[in-house]
């Protein structure tokens, strides 16, 4: 497989996507935050001192997706057409965060989806660190992507 982010001198470059076709692109990423049962209960009950943790994490994730090219050096700035984050939990000690990002363009939105869930998880940590410092973030991974010349991908192969 050719490494496309390097020029002829072996130095980093942003890939030229000028000749790629415009297609609908969707990517879904997921992460989790493992914490004490009491911390998760307080997030769900809305009794964390800094405010509504999930509402702030939702906005942080959306903002992060929109600014991915400012965080990840070789990412193209993209006009996103949709960003959504959903939260769930196992009823015990794990908060799940799933983010989906959409665009119509010449390059995919995998990095935007991964950045969205990562920023949301970091926001959860930030807002709850006074309650608990040993929360664990991850694993963070791409669940699926569609569009583009490389076709569809799903972590489950479906």
C-alpha positions in Angstrom: 0.0 0.0 0.0 1.3 3.4 -1.0 1.9 5.9 1.7 0.1 9.0 0.3 1.0 11.5 3.0 4.6 11.8 1.9 6.1 13.7 -1.0 9.0 12.5 -3.2 11.5 13.7 -0.5 9.8 11.7 2.2 8.3 14.8 3.8 4.8 15.2 5.0 2.2 16.6 2.6 -1.5 17.0 2.4 -2.8 14.7 -0.3 -4.1 16.3 -3.4 -7.8 15.2 -3.9 -8.5 17.4 -6.9 -9.1 14.5 -9.2 -11.2 12.4 -6.8 -15.0 12.1 -7.4 -17.4 13.9 -5.2 -19.5 11.3 -3.3 -21.6 11.1 -0.2 -19.4 10.3 2.8 -20.4 9.0 6.2 -18.3 7.8 9.1 -19.2 6.5 12.5 -16.8 6.3 15.4 -17.2 5.0 19.0 -15.5 5.4 22.3 -16.3 4.8 25.9 -15.4 6.3 29.3 -15.1 3.8 32.2 -15.8 5.4 35.6 -17.2 4.6 39.0 -20.9 3.8 39.2 -21.5 6.9 41.3 -19.9 9.1 38.7 -22.1 7.7 35.9 -25.2 8.0 38.2 -24.4 11.7 38.8 -23.9 12.3 35.0 -27.3 10.6 34.3 -29.0 12.4 37.2 -27.6 15.8 36.1 -26.0 16.4 39.5 -22.4 17.1 38.5 -21.4 20.5 39.8 -20.1 21.8 36.5 -23.5 21.3 34.8 -25.1 19.0 32.2 -22.2 16.9 31.2 -23.8 15.2 28.2 -25.1 18.5 26.8 -21.6 20.1 27.0 -19.9 16.9 25.6 -22.4 16.9 22.7 -21.5 20.5 21.7 -17.8 19.8 22.2 -17.9 16.8 19.9 -19.7 18.7 17.2 -17.3 21.6 17.5 -14.3 19.2 17.3 -15.6 17.5 14.2 -16.0 21.0 12.5 -12.4 21.8 13.5 -10.6 18.6 12.8 -8.4 20.0 10.1 -7.1 22.5 12.8 -6.1 19.6 15.1 -4.9 16.9 12.6 -2.2 18.4 10.3 -2.9 16.5 7.1 -6.7 16.6 7.2 -8.5 18.7 4.6 -11.0 21.3 5.9 -14.4 19.9 5.0 -17.9 21.3 4.7 -19.7 18.9 7.0 -23.4 18.4 6.3 -24.2 16.6 9.5 -22.7 15.7 12.9 -24.5 13.7 15.6 -23.4 12.2 18.9 -25.4 9.7 20.9 -24.7 8.6 24.5 -25.5 5.3 26.1 -24.3 3.3 29.1 -24.2 -0.2 30.5 -26.1 0.8 33.6 -23.0 0.3 35.7 -19.8 2.1 35.1 -19.3 2.7 31.3 -20.6 5.6 29.2 -20.6 5.0 25.5 -20.3 7.7 22.9 -21.0 7.2 19.2 -20.6 9.9 16.6 -21.6 10.1 13.0 -20.4 12.6 10.5 -21.6 13.3 7.0 -20.4 15.3 4.0 -20.6 15.3 0.2 -17.0 15.7 -1.0 -13.8 14.3 -2.3 -12.4 12.9 0.9 -13.8 11.0 3.9 -14.9 12.0 7.3 -13.3 9.3 9.4 -11.0 11.6 11.2 -13.9 14.0 12.0 -15.9 11.2 13.5 -13.0 10.0 15.6 -12.2 13.6 16.7 -15.8 14.2 17.7 -16.0 11.2 20.0 -12.6 11.8 21.4 -13.4 15.5 22.3 -16.7 14.4 23.8 -15.0 11.9 26.0 -12.3 14.4 27.0 -15.1 16.8 27.9 -16.8 14.2 30.1 -13.5 13.6 31.8 -12.9 17.4 32.3 -16.3 18.0 33.8 -16.1 14.9 36.1 -12.5 15.0 37.2 -13.3 16.6 40.5 -15.4 13.5 41.3 -13.0 11.0 39.9 -9.5 11.2 38.4 -9.0 7.6 37.4 -11.6 7.5 34.6 -10.4 5.6 31.5 -11.2 6.7 28.0 -11.3 4.1 25.2 -11.0 2.1 23.2 -11.7 4.7 20.4 -12.3 3.2 17.0 -13.9 3.6 13.6 -17.2 1.6 13.4 -18.0 2.2 9.7 -17.5 4.4 6.8 -19.1 4.7 3.4 -18.3 6.5 0.2 -15.2 7.1 -1.8 -13.0 5.0 -4.1 -12.0 2.5 -1.3 -15.7 1.6 -0.7 -17.4 0.8 2.5 -15.9 -0.4 5.7 -17.4 -1.8 8.9 -15.6 -3.1 12.0 -17.9 -6.1 11.8 -17.3 -6.6 8.1 -21.0 -6.2 7.3 
